[in-house]
Amino acid sequence: MLVHAIPANINYEFAADVRAGLTREHQKELPSKYLYDDVGSALFEVISHLPEYGLTRADERLLRRHSREIVDRVKGPVAVAELGSGSGRKTRWLLEAFCRRQRTSYYPVEISHSALVMCERELSDIDAISIVGFEREYLEGLLEVAAYRKSGEHLLVLFLGSTIGNFDRMAGLKFLSGVRRILKPGDSLLLGTDLEKSSSELIRAYDDELGVTAAFNLNLLARINRELAADFDLAQFKHVARINDEARSVEMHLRSKRPQKVHIRAAQVVVEFGQDETIWTESSHKYSLDDVCEMARTAGFRCEVQWMDEQWPFAENLLVAV
Ligand code: AVI
């Protein structure tokens, strides 16, 4: 195993979160946002092409098919803010449709610098677009975007790809309420949500045959090794996808194959694992169409339209701030 030296530029927030999550008394856990370093983001991109994982393609199909209608429903000059833009690939259809109508400002909000750069590169060839990226957490970035908007401009916020599903339900509602507080009545939110499907489909999607999702999950331990000078032996952990019926979610865990001790030097902690003990790394909640409308109403939105994909249960929900 390659033993990593303590890096000169330790990310102290990451170190603190890893220490807190792995020293919890009952279920050990790590925040899913740390799955997305450069390697994790590249692996997620591969996941989105896997035949077992239809979510991203469903999202793209809906945006492509309904972009004209979405644009027709969002009146007047529009500024588009996207929370977690990623590479920006699936937003192209929508932005092209807006820009055919009039000059449009696009504000991607991303914590990943490389994703922002990629997104600006991917979309800058669209005629009549102006792009200003914000390297920020979602709500912090959206607040800045709102301050940028010109008078009379509508704000359309995109939160696509069912990223909301990676929050637990209460946190999802809190997040939508936070978005609503930044918007003015009449502004819109286009929310992508993965819908409920059978347990067998979910297990296939989150534990694919090729092992890409397993690599995506295990990369979190590799990242801790790289960035926090830890000595996780990746061969001694197994990726597990598990259905949580009560939460209506699919969870990813990393299961320790044997009792073992791991040293995480930059977090100044030694963590003991029992045989079969797991680290919970992600939950992906699934929704019904009614769930989404109910959550939207509680957060201060009206559910204007829901478009559903025919091949993979997924919905694009256009919500209007009331
Ligand atoms: C980004 N997010 C919506 C994905 C999901 O399906 O929850 C992340 C993912 N995890 C495993 N596969 C994909």
Residues whose N, C-alpha, C, O or C-beta is under 5 A from the ligand:
A	BS01	AVI	G161 S162 T163 S284
